[in-house]
Amino acid sequence: MERPLRAVLNHLLSRQPVLRDRLATHAGKVARIDAGGLPLQLAIGADGLLETAADAQASVTIRVNAADLPQLLANRERAFSYVHISGDA
């Protein structure tokens, strides 16, 4: 599951150079995304793209209730109201 999702996210990032450049400033950091039983752990590469980081310690954890994912995607202006972020954000 991680590989296809990472590929989709990297494809989207490849079309957003400003966002990719912002992520690149956090190169080497690891994010754990937990969407209700679907944990995903990714590292940020020097190029701003996402890499596998299964065994690394997460710098930040982003939790979202899986039931809130449709609202989060539909209303990006309020995205942060649907997530809980802990760690080095």
C-alpha positions in Angstrom: 0.0 0.0 0.0 2.8 2.4 0.8 4.6 2.2 -2.6 1.5 3.2 -4.7 0.5 6.0 -2.3 4.1 7.3 -2.2 4.1 7.2 -6.0 0.9 9.2 -6.3 2.1 11.8 -3.7 5.4 12.2 -5.5 3.6 12.6 -8.8 1.5 15.4 -7.3 4.6 17.0 -5.8 6.4 16.8 -9.1 3.8 19.2 -10.5 4.2 21.6 -7.5 7.8 22.9 -7.5 7.1 25.5 -4.8 5.8 22.9 -2.4 8.6 20.5 -3.3 11.2 23.2 -2.6 9.5 23.9 0.8 9.6 20.2 1.7 13.2 20.0 0.6 14.1 22.4 3.5 13.1 19.5 5.8 15.2 16.9 4.0 16.0 13.9 6.2 13.0 14.3 8.5 10.4 11.6 8.8 6.7 12.0 8.9 4.3 9.4 10.1 0.8 9.7 8.8 -1.9 7.7 10.6 -5.3 7.8 9.0 -7.2 5.3 11.2 -5.4 2.1 10.7 -3.6 3.1 7.6 -0.1 4.2 9.0 2.3 5.5 6.5 5.9 6.6 7.3 7.8 8.6 4.8 11.1 10.6 4.7 11.6 13.8 2.8 14.4 13.6 0.3 16.8 16.4 -0.6 14.8 16.9 -3.8 11.5 17.4 -1.8 10.1 14.1 -2.9 9.0 11.4 -0.5 11.1 8.3 0.3 10.4 5.1 2.2 11.3 5.3 5.9 9.7 2.3 7.5 12.2 1.8 10.4 13.2 5.4 11.1 12.0 7.5 14.1 9.3 9.9 13.0 10.0 13.6 13.4 6.3 14.5 13.2 3.1 12.5 13.4 0.0 13.5 11.6 -3.2 11.9 12.7 -6.5 12.1 10.9 -9.7 10.2 11.4 -10.3 8.1 8.2 -14.0 9.2 8.3 -12.8 12.8 7.9 -10.7 12.2 4.8 -13.5 13.2 2.4 -14.0 16.5 4.2 -10.3 17.1 4.3 -10.0 16.6 0.6 -13.1 18.6 -0.3 -12.3 21.6 1.9 -8.5 22.2 1.8 -8.9 25.6 3.4 -10.0 23.9 6.6 -7.7 20.9 6.3 -5.9 21.6 9.6 -9.1 21.4 11.5 -9.3 17.7 10.6 -5.8 16.7 11.6 -3.8 16.5 14.8 -0.1 17.2 14.5 2.5 16.3 17.1 6.3 16.5 17.1 8.6 18.7 15.0 6.1 20.3 12.7 
